[in-house]
Amino acid sequence: MINPILPGWNPDPTILRVGSDYFIATSTFEYYPGHPIYHSKDLVSWKLIGHALNRPSQLSLLGTPSDAGVWAPGLRYHDGTFYLTSTTRYVYTSELRLFPRSFFVTTKDIFAGEWSDPIYFDSLGYDADLFWDTNGDVYSTWSGINNAIDKIYGIWQNKIDIHTGNSLTPAEMIFAGTLPDDASARPEGPHIYHINGTYYLLIAEGGTDVHHRSTIQRGPSPSGPWESNPKNPILFNGANLTNAVQDTGHADIVEGPDGRWWGVALGVRPQGGNFSHIQLVNVNPPPPGRETFLFPVTWEDGWPVFNGGLPLTEHIPTVLTDVSPLSSYNNTFTSHTLDNTFYFVRTPYKPFHSLTARHGYLRLYANSYAPGDRDSAALILRKQTAYEETFETRLDGFRPRDSLAEAGVSVYYGDALHNEIGVTGAVNGTGEGRYIVVRTIVQNQQVGPWALTTTNATVTTQIARYKLATADMNVRFKVIAQPSSYSLGYAEGDDAEFTFPATIDSVALSVAPAGGFFFKGTSFGVYNTGNGKPNLVPADFKYWQQIPTIPAVSSPT
């Protein structure tokens, strides 16, 4: 079996089986639409079938900080209805340290992609889980804190009315985790199961870096009291930092129709052992960020054993089949709608793209926001799927009126971590001609006693502009992603060779700035902006091509 099973960043996986169909949902944070739903019949080949939060009435992300937005989902099924739990974080500022209210949405037909508006719980917390007991009682279980001062995390629970989300019993902390009881232990990601007459509580602990792990407990009721597995943690690649996969945790398990059990968890793949090159993962992860890994689950003495007790790896021999999830992607925009693989940063105020205004093109109408502004720029993204991958597009006939008008491509993580190469006009509208402009972001360095904050943690460098030869010839853009770098290139016309004016270290997309978080991964994007002013010139992109390098299969050592 080849891991990760879902290409691109897909953290906090939750898995479900209904009949012969498996489903996985993952986190999207400030990306819109929220919570992709993947489907498989065989656990090997997965297809993105839609998103649970795809209307502004469900998800209104306006000014939401990077890595806020929708956190870990929980996907469950009961009596003909699918339920997806979620939490939307809108703020991080110090005066608003209480957690938000979690919620759930429902659908009868998961393939239709039509989910209800949110039904909110009364409790404050995140990583909410729904569990139906055999007597019909419904439990909500979540990660919460004792108060906004101490911020000691624990697993909390109460019974709810599933029709309204209203609490039926007081909230009680049912488990403090297996690590020392302080603010760094972070017991979270709870899932309750009832298996062979015994209740199990599976949680994540240790934060989101190399200390991340999964532990399991069992007891006589959905609320415990809990007996911890003597072999905890049952998933912890961080015990050996030479493992190719790290930060493992936030697991969920499911039974197949044949009685075999399976688990999913997130992990990152530091490139060359460098934890600053994980742009596909989590805290200090590689470009594709935190990804979804699958593994077999067996049972011994009434306890689940993850992956035979071995660390997670990119290749698990003799399990399922060795089929890479990676494939090339080429879109020539002949459809009237974007497919499910595209995202916006936050919820758009109104549509800014069209596939019908010019047939065979993706047209972006600029607004005043630019990539990196804490708002909704005219920016469309698609996840990077492999460490070695080439992204290419073509911008046709773009004639900017001044240096504020700009359109091009972005290598994007979030507001503070992004890099662009685009076409712009003459400075202040003086003179004639078009120019290539390249912007890169690097980590700032602390000087003296002045601490870095989210406002000065990175530095944007504008590389010298490069004048183009024509007023309206097509410009092709190419990004070459490598495990530790990105090269940003352009070519004027269809026959010219590419020029690469900038190569950046992927640390610029892998290390969270001071005061920030790193929960997602890198995406490729196209944008059109007025850089603070309206821009009336549309940007027409002819195609979108992503070609990943599929690595050779190697067995774990």
Salt bridges, closest charged atoms under 4 A:
ASP12 OD1 - HIS250 ND1 3.68
ASP12 OD2 - ARG290 NH2 3.78
ASP21 OD1 - HIS39 NE2 2.66
ASP21 OD1 - LYS41 NZ 2.92
GLU30 OE2 - LYS520 NZ 3.04
ASP67 OD1 - LYS520 NZ 3.06
ASP117 OD1 - ARG55 NH2 2.80
ASP122 OD1 - ARG101 NH2 3.39
ASP129 OD1 - ARG76 NH2 3.70
ASP129 OD1 - HIS191 ND1 2.97
ASP137 OD2 - LYS159 NZ 3.11
GLU227 OE1 - ARG218 NE 3.08
ASP252 OD2 - ARG76 NH1 3.14
ASP252 OD2 - HIS191 NE2 3.99
ASP258 OD2 - ARG260 NE 3.00
GLU291 OE1 - ARG269 NE 2.78
GLU300 OE1 - LYS231 NZ 3.87
GLU314 OE2 - ARG269 NH1 2.99
ASP322 OD2 - HIS315 NE2 3.05
GLU392 OE1 - LYS478 NZ 3.79
ASP396 OD1 - ARG394 NE 2.65
GLU406 OE2 - ARG439 NH1 2.62
ASP415 OD2 - ARG346 NH2 2.62
GLU420 OE1 - HIS418 ND1 2.93
GLU492 OE2 - ARG434 NH2 3.76
ASP494 OD1 - ARG394 NH1 3.43
ASP505 OD1 - HIS277 NE2 2.65
ASP540 OD2 - ARG358 NH1 2.99
ASP540 OD1 - ARG363 NE 2.66
